[in-house]
Amino acid sequence: MNKWVWLLILVVFFAMGSVALAFDPIPAEDLKIGFVFVGPVGDGGWSYMHDQGRQAIEKAFPGVTTMYAESVPEGPDCARVMEQFVRNGAQLVFATSFGYMDQVIEVAKKYPDVVFMHCSGYKMADNVGLYFGRMYQARYLSGLVAGSMTKSNIIGFPAAHPIPEVIRMINAFTLGARKANPDARVKVVWLYSWFDPGKEKEATKALIDAGADMIGMHADSGSTPQTAEESGVYVIGYNNDMSS
C-alpha cells in the first residue's frame, strides 16, 4: 500500500502546482483510480476542479488510468459506485464530498487492499485517508475584501450545508470582513444542496433584496455569481474563477 500513498502525495502536489518536480513523472503501471463526484463535472466549481485534477493525473503519470462517476448523491448510491470501481480494478478511490464519509468507511472494510481518500471528512481507517486544503486562509482574505467594499454593511452568503467544512469557511470569511469593517454582518442562507442553480439564484436574490451589496458563497454552480452580476452586486466566488 505504501507505494500508492507515495504516488498519491506526488499526484496531489503536482496537480496543485505547489511544487516543481525535479524529476520526470514516475510511471505507475496498471494503476487504476476511481473518482466519485457529487456534482456534474461541468459545474464550473467543485466537481469541475476535481475533474481537472483527475485529468492532470492521467497526463502526469503514464500507465495510470482513471474512471469517474458524476452527480452521485450523498448516501447509499456512493457505496454502490465505489464498489463498482473496485470490481473494475480500481486500487485507489477518491470520494470527493463530505456526505460520502460513512459509505467510504463501510466499503473500505470490505476491500482492505484498496486505498480510499475522502475529502473534508473526519473518519479514518487503515486504508482510508483524508484530504482538504486550508481554504479558510483564503476565505479570511476574501472576507477582508468584502468587508472593505460593502457600503450597506450587509454581506450575503448562500451556503450548501451546515457542516464543519462550510462553517469553517463562513467563520473565516466573517472574521476577515469584521477585521476590515467592525460593522459588517454576514447573512447566511442555507441551500441544503451542493449543486442547485435554482436555489442558489433564489437565495442570492433574496439576500440582495435584503440589502446585501457584497456576496460570498459556498456552493458549486455559477448561478450565484451570475445572479449577483445581473443585479450589479460584487461577488466573491469559490472553487474556481467564476468571473466568466
N, C-alpha and C positions, 0 to 999 in steps of 0.2 A: 504493500500500500504506500510506502514512503515515496516511491518514485512518482506516484500520481500526485502526492502532496507537493513535492518539489516542482513538478511540472505546473501544477496549479498556481504556485507562487509566481513562477516565471510568466505564465499567461496573464495573470492579473496585473502585474507590473507593466508588462508590455502593452496590454490593451489600454491601461490608464495613461500610458505615455509618461509615467512618473520617473522612469529611469531610462538611461541609454544603455542598450545591451552592447557589451564589448566583445561579443562573440556571435557567431551565426546561430539562428534558431535551432534548437535541439530537435531532431526528428523523433517522433513518438509513434512507432509503428503499430498500426492496428488499434490505436486508442479511439474509443467512441465516447462521445459526450452528449448527454441529453439536456435540453433546456425546457423548463415549463414556464410559460409566460401568462400572467394574469389578464393582460390586455392584448389587443391586436398589435402586431409588430409595426404597423403603420400609424400608431397613435401619436407619433411625434414626441413622445416623452419617455416614460419609464421602460416600457417594453421595447420601444424602438431602440433606446440606447443599449439595453441588454443585448438586443439582436446585433447591434453594431459590434459589440464585444465578441459575440459568437462568430461573426464573420472574420473579425481580426484574428481569432484563434486559428481558423482554417488557413488563413493566409500565412500566419507566422510559423505554424508547425506542420511541416509536411508529414503526411501519414495520419493526421488527425481527421476524423470525420465527425460531424455533428448532426443531431436531429433536434427538432423542436416542435412544440405544440403551443399554439396561441389561444388567447381568450379562454383559458381554463379556469372555471370558477374555483374559489377557495372552498375546500371541503373534500368530500369523497372522490370527486372527479379527478382531483390531483393525484391521489393514490393510484387510481387506475392508469393514468397516463405514465406515471413513474415506473410502475410495474411493466408496462408495455415497452418502455425504453430499455429496461433491464433484459427483458426477453429478446429484444432486438440487438443485444450485445453491448449496451452502454456500461462502461466501468466507472463513469463519473457523471453525476446528475446535479444540475443546478435548479433548485426550486426558488423562484425569484420573487416571492411575495410572502408577507408576514403570515397570512392566513393559511399557508401550506404547512405550518410548523408541525402540528400533530400528525399529519399524514406522512411527513418526512420521517419522523421517529418510528412510526408504525411500519413503513416499508423498509426502512434501514435494518430493522430487526430481522426481517425475512431474508435480507441479502447482505450478510456481513462482509462479503468480499467487494462490495460496491461502495464507493465514496459518494456521500451526499453533501452538498453545500447549500445551506439555507440562508436566504437573505433577510436580515432585520429581526430574526428571532432570538430566543434565549435558551432553547433546549438543545443539549448536545448528547452525543453518544460516541462510542469508539470509532465509528465510521461516519459520523455526522459533524460537520464543521459549520461555522457561522461566518458571514462576511457582511460588512456595511461600511460605507465611507463616513468620515467625520463631517457630514454636510452641515451640521449645526454651526460649524465655524463660519462657513459662507452665509448661512442664514442670519447670523448675527450681523455680518457686514451688510447684507441686503436690508436688514432692519434699520441700520444706521441711515441708509439712503432713503428708505421710506419715511422715517421719522423726520428727516431733514427737509423732505419735499412736500409733505402734507400741509395744506393750509387749513383744512377743516379739523385737523387732529383726529380724524377717523380713518383708520386703515382697515379695509375689508380683507377677509381671508377665508375663501372656500377651502375646506379640508376634507379629506376622504373619510378616515375612521379615527375615533378617539383611542388610539393605541400608542404604546411608548414611542415608536419611531416618529409619529406625526406630532405628538405633544412635545417631544424634544425639540422639533423644528420650530413649532409655534413659539415655545418659550424663548428660544434663542433669538428668533426674529423680533419678538416683543421686547426683550432686553436691549437689543440694538436700537429699536425705534425709540424707546424711552431714554436711552443714553443720549441720543441726539435731540430728543424733544420730550421732556418730562410730562407734557400734557397729552401726548399721543395715546390713543386707545386702539387696540386691535380687536375687531369684531370677527368672531369665527362663526361660520355656518357649516355644520356637518352635512356631508353628502351621503355618507354610508355606502359609498361606492368608489372604487378606484378610477373607473372609466365610465362616465355617463355624461356626454356632452350636453344633453338637455338639462340635467340637474345643475351642472356647472354654470350654464348660461343663466338659469333662473336665480341661482344663488348670487352670482356676480351682479346681476341687475338689481336684485333686492338690496344688496349692500351699497351699491351706488345710489339707489333711491333713498337709502337711509343716511346719506351724507358722506360716504367714503369717497375720497378723491385720490386714494392710492390703493392698489390691490396687490396682495401677496397671494400665494396659492400652494396647496399640496394635493394635487390631483394630476391625472395623466394625460388629459386631452388638451388641445389648443383652444377649447371653447372659451375658457376664462380670458385669456389674452385677447381673443377676437372680440368678445363682448365688451371688454374694457376699452379697446381701441375704438369701437363703434360709438362709445359714449364719451370719447375724448378724455379718458382717465388713464393715468400711467399704471403699468402693471409690471410686477417682477415675476418672471416665470420660474419653472422648476424642471429639473431633469435634463433639459435641453434648451438650446436657443429657440424660443418660440416666437421670435420677433416677426418672422415671415408667415 
